[in-house]
Amino acid sequence: MLILASASKARRGLLEQVGIRHRVMVSGVNERNFIVTDPDHLVKTLALAKAKAVAESISLKVVNDSSNCKVSSILGCDSVF
C-alpha cells in the first residue's frame, strides 16, 4: 500500500483516478520552518521532509491498514506557484 504524505485532495484524486490504492497520512510538517529561496530546491526539501516525517511516525516502518496490506512506499509531495 502506498502512503500519501499529503493532505492534498488533488493528489489523492489523481491516485484514485489511476486506481492506485493508498492511504493518506498527513505529515504535520510546518512549511514555514523552511527558508529556501530556490523554488525547485524548496519543493524537493518539503516533499522529502513530509515523507520522512510520515516514515518516522510509522512504528517499525511497517503498518497494516484495515485490509492488512503492508506499506510499500511513502510519497511526499509539494508544489509552489
C-alpha positions in Angstrom: 0.0 0.0 0.0 1.2 3.5 -0.9 1.1 6.1 1.8 0.5 9.6 0.6 2.2 12.1 2.9 -0.1 14.9 1.9 -3.4 16.4 2.7 -3.9 17.5 -0.9 -7.3 16.5 -2.2 -6.0 16.9 -5.8 -3.1 14.4 -5.2 -5.5 12.0 -3.6 -7.8 12.3 -6.5 -5.1 11.7 -9.1 -4.1 8.4 -7.3 -7.8 7.4 -7.2 -8.3 8.2 -10.9 -5.5 5.8 -11.9 -6.6 3.1 -9.4 -3.6 3.2 -7.0 -4.6 2.0 -3.6 -3.3 4.4 -1.0 -3.8 5.7 2.5 -3.4 9.4 3.5 -1.1 10.3 6.4 -0.6 14.0 6.9 3.0 14.7 7.9 2.4 17.7 10.2 5.5 19.4 8.8 5.3 23.1 9.3 6.3 24.6 5.9 7.1 28.0 7.5 10.1 26.5 9.2 11.9 26.1 5.9 13.8 29.1 4.5 14.8 28.1 1.0 14.8 30.7 -1.8 15.1 28.5 -4.8 11.6 27.1 -5.7 13.0 23.8 -7.1 15.1 23.1 -4.0 12.2 24.2 -1.8 9.7 21.7 -3.2 12.2 18.9 -3.1 13.1 19.7 0.5 9.5 19.9 1.7 8.5 16.7 -0.1 11.4 14.8 1.5 10.6 16.3 4.9 7.0 15.2 4.6 7.9 11.7 3.6 10.5 11.4 6.4 8.0 12.7 9.0 5.4 10.1 8.0 8.1 7.3 7.9 9.1 8.2 11.4 5.6 8.1 12.6 5.1 4.6 11.3 6.0 2.2 14.1 8.9 0.0 13.0 8.4 1.2 9.4 5.7 -1.4 8.9 2.0 -0.7 9.1 -1.1 -2.7 8.3 -4.3 -1.0 7.1 -7.8 -2.4 7.7 -7.3 -5.0 4.9 -3.8 -6.0 6.2 -1.9 -4.5 3.3 1.7 -3.6 4.2 3.2 -0.3 3.3 5.3 -0.4 0.2 6.1 3.3 -0.4 5.7 6.7 1.0 5.0 9.6 -1.4 5.9 13.1 -0.2 4.7 15.9 -2.4 4.8 19.7 -2.5 4.3 22.4 -5.1 5.0 26.2 -5.3 3.3 28.7 -7.5 
